[in-house]
Amino acid sequence: MSKVTFQIEEGTPVCVECNAGDNLLELARRVNVAIDAPCSGNGSCGKCRVKLLEGTVESPQSRHITGEEYEDGWRLACCSRVVGDCVVFVPDIASAYQSRMKTADLSSPQEVAIFEACEQGLAESGIHFVNRFRSVVVTMTPPSLEDTMPDNERFSWALEEALGVDKVEIPFPVMRSLASKLREHDFTVRVKGVLTEAGFRCMEISDPEDRVIAGAAIDIGTTTVTMVLTDLETGKLLAKGSSGNGQIRYGADVINRIIQQSRPGGRKKLQDAVIRETLNPILVKLCQSAGITARSILQLSVAANTTMNHLFVGVDAEPVRVEPYIPSFFSWEDLTAHDLKLTANPLAPVRIAPNIGSYVGGDITAGTLASGIWNMEEMSLFIDLGTNGEIVFGNRDFLVSCACSAGPAFEGGDISCGMRATDGAIEACEIDKDTMEPELTIIGDEGQRAVGICGSGIIDLISELFRCGIINAKGLFVREGRRVLRDQHGMGRYVLVFPQDSETGREVSINEVDIDNFIRAKGAVFSAIDTLLQSVDMTVDMIDKVYVAGGIGSGINMKNAVNIGMFPDVELEKFRYIGNSSLAGAYAMVMSDEAAAKTGEVAANMTYLELSTYPGYMDSFVAACFLPHTDARLFPHSRQEC
């Protein structure tokens, strides 16, 4: 047996005994040590860098690690096998991304605008934010030797009179604490629950001053999880927060996670990563911020892609990725917080936005609801960009959807210096055409140095390189300068930040392989849009509005996205960024019974197009894998000066 110690940057060391030959990345996963591995350990991304401090490991030098770095102890965890006792330093990248939980300032107009717009838009469509949850204070005469009525009857009679119902249901979890709660508060208590066709179902008994009935709306993204707490009676937003999805250490994309969950014990690991390590800590923090108890959360709604939905409920997702691509479920009723061990009232129902197909899930259903395109006369294009790309086109008469295999490039995966949109990420870039010098916008506090470049920054950078004639339509470097360097094989790269100016002491650059990977990703998005339009016999000039949603969408320069051929070349005035529409849709679902019903109706009426089986899709994809496209007539405004 050997002993491996993971020395986590700014964290507590984790020691584990293992066998010689064990893979270092798999060993880290076994003991919940977060190592960033977007490619899930196939050696292609080079992000799972660790530093050997003591001992030895069997690890060949990778193309992702220079000879100098290798001599200094840097290794790729996925390519390293245990030989004997060793100490390994783990940089604070994946763990920091997951643990940097953010709580939003809900006094900021920007934070509430998307939810208000969603509510207003649905109200204009005849959908009102009403539900059947109720909270009432009841007072009972305490029992005595002369009044020996049992607690449950005394309690039920008081509730029937207060609510004007004929029947009160007291579920077992409530009944179990009934006696102590009544006596703790001298037989004056607040009762929270939901009106049913039969009467009233009690869900919580609490202090008379405990007024809030809360709902939790959750967007489970492949990379990021975002949540909002809301008052189910008043609609007031109580707290909002987010963190990285704990599943990130099992791969950046859904395919790698499906593969991981198919291994022995994998399904539970993936479910624990999203519920125990991600959702429950956010729920606890938001309850603290709102000043309520978790038992006050009486309803939850979840919007997630099809794979995330399967991993969330602990159902085998393997059939999703193999032909004929059949999910285990589209919709699921009667789930409770107790079933999933969520930190909320155990009786709280969990509403899941319905999936549409194998790769178009409830996040798009919820987003489509929030966008309002299902009730518009205009022909609208809805694009949700994140780890994956999902697209919906249509209006009130029809909706057709698809998903494109863009890979993790939009989240910085498959890019040598790519990263997610956290501190140190370059999120915007402009290049002087004459000097070829860049002007960068970096996420973080003033003085923050660059660590890498995130999706919106990559779009800007490639657009600028193309506009300035530094790269050609194939993404190859055709100009020389102090920032255009070449390796021993002649492969070019553009240096945004030299080593002495970066946060890590390593240069931040983009090379021809990175550009090729990103061109394929943007090509997947455009070809999906093109194919979707072809499927309904329509063209780009028939698009009236383009709604862009998702995490990366907030930072996208729409002109640059058109310039590289990712979005169709339509008037920029037609583009509108609508924020996290998936979370807005989940918020509508948790607040409104009508909105939840409409979400199911939208899903049922939406046609799903499986691109992998659609004739001509691959031809469209290949044609889109140039800047901006092989058919220049589709992009008459591309490469013009900004």
Phi, psi and omega in degrees: 000146178241160180241124178246131177248120175268111178268098185278131180303124181057031180221180180274133179300146178240121181253142181212140175268142184208179178262151174300136182097350178295140178287135186294320180293316179296324178295318178298319179296324182298327183251019176060036171269120186278114173241127182295120182214074182304327181272003179062030170094019178266004173084007186268334187267331179073019184267344185273050183285129173228163182241125179282116181265321179218152178079195181223156171225155177273109186205114178289156177289133182261157175295345180275352183234125180289164178301321179295317179293322179297318178296331181278357175107000182284136181220162169267124183299324183290340181255009186249137178238143184290133176252319179199196179301139179202161175239127185238129177273129181248113179299149182276076180245291180295317182294321180292320181299319181290321189272348179284072181287129183249133174250121186281152174275104184282001172278349180284127180302326181296328183287329183261348187299318183295323180287320178295320179295321178296313181297317181295317180297319179291323178297321178294338178269004178089012179254121186254149181273077177230150178215181188254015178280140182222152177227131183213145175263128178236144178239132182240151173287125180299148179292159178209180178295335178272339182235093187255025177300136180295157185302318186294324179288318178302315181294315182295317180298318180296319181290319180301320180289318183291325186258348181069037179247165183265341185214140176240128177260129178244097181296162185305313181301327178283318180299325184296330182251007186301310185300313183292322181294317180298317183283329178298327184246025174054038175065021168238111187225159170264133180245130178241140180182200186225138175288137178237174178297330182273337184162246183221133178253115180284135181238337182202138173242128186212185177300143180303333181276353181277088193273335194281130164255114188255151170235149179242120175258130190230131171250110179264097176273161178299326181256316187234143175248130180233145186214148174226137173261137182222152176279118186289343179270317185259341184083359181294135175283127185263321182194154179217140180202170180204163172199172175291148176289123182300344179286354187302331182288351178262011178126151184277340185240166186291328182297313179297326180287324176297319178298317180296318183289344180278349179278161181307126180074000186292323183298317179292322179298316181292321178292317178298322182298324182272327182269300185290321186268341186241296187294312184297318175298323177294316179302316179299313183295319181290324175297319177298318180295323182275349181072036179232169175266157180298331180290349176280350177278105187259355176203144177228148173230144184231130172242122183204161176288171188300316180295315180299323177299317179295315181291329178296315182270355177082030180257144181302123181260001184305318180298342181294327187262357181243144180302133014266024172061060183252116176292160175290332180203152168263312178232159182214121180256163169070019172282145177234165177299327179295320180302321187258001180058043175274147180282083180200180174303127185300336180273355186296125176291147178246110178272126178251123177301131187296142172284160179247324180202188184297327182235011170237112190248199183293337177296325178282324175301311180295319180295321178296319176302311184293326182291332180081005183294339179293346183237019183257152174280324183292151173282118187238145176248123180249121183237122176250114183251124175207227175295329174239170177240122178239144188224139175231139178226141176149202179205204184292343182273329181201156174219133176230141187225160174201169176230142180247146181275071182284345182074188185272012186300324182290345175255013178093355178287158181064010178239127189304319178251019180286152178204170177280167187282073176237182182307132179096355180275134173283117185254348178207153185206139170230144181237134175287124186296328183276312184271343183065020179270139183267153169242121191248148169245123187244133178291137177129182180291166178302133182093355179298130177269158184287140173252319182193202182223133182263181189304311181296325178292324179294319178301312178301313185298312182293322177298316181292319178299321180287316180299322182275002179072021179280328173236159179261189185296337179271357181085018180263145182284129182236000173240153179247155179177180185292339180262354176259107182246160180228146178274186184295342179263001179089002180287130183272157174210152176252125183267114176280318183223124178284157187309317184292345182254359183266167180289329187260351185082006176246147181292150173253115186213171175228131183249179185294329176293317177301313182297319178298318178299318182287324177299322177295321180294313180292328177296324178296321180294309183295317181295329175294317177298314181300315181292320179299317178294317179300324184296337178247016175058047178231166182236172184301322184291355176270356180282123179268323182217148176233117178256124180249127182232175177102164184301315182289334184299332184296331183255002186287131167276108188300322180298319179292324178295324176288321184300327180266000177084027177272317177253154179296150183276079175244169181305136183297335180294341180281343181277141176213127176272128186245013173075205181279082183293332178297315178293321178298320177294321177296322177299316178297321182293323182282332182276328193231125174295324179294319179294321178297318178294320180293325178299317177297323179292318178299316180297317183293332184264002182265132178274133180257127180254118178274104187298324185297340181250004183274126181300133176091350182297315182296324176297319178295321180294313180299319180295332182273356183272044173219168178257119348278337186189159176291333178260096184297339180295338179285342184226069183294338183260000183294146175075006175287156179297142178286000000 
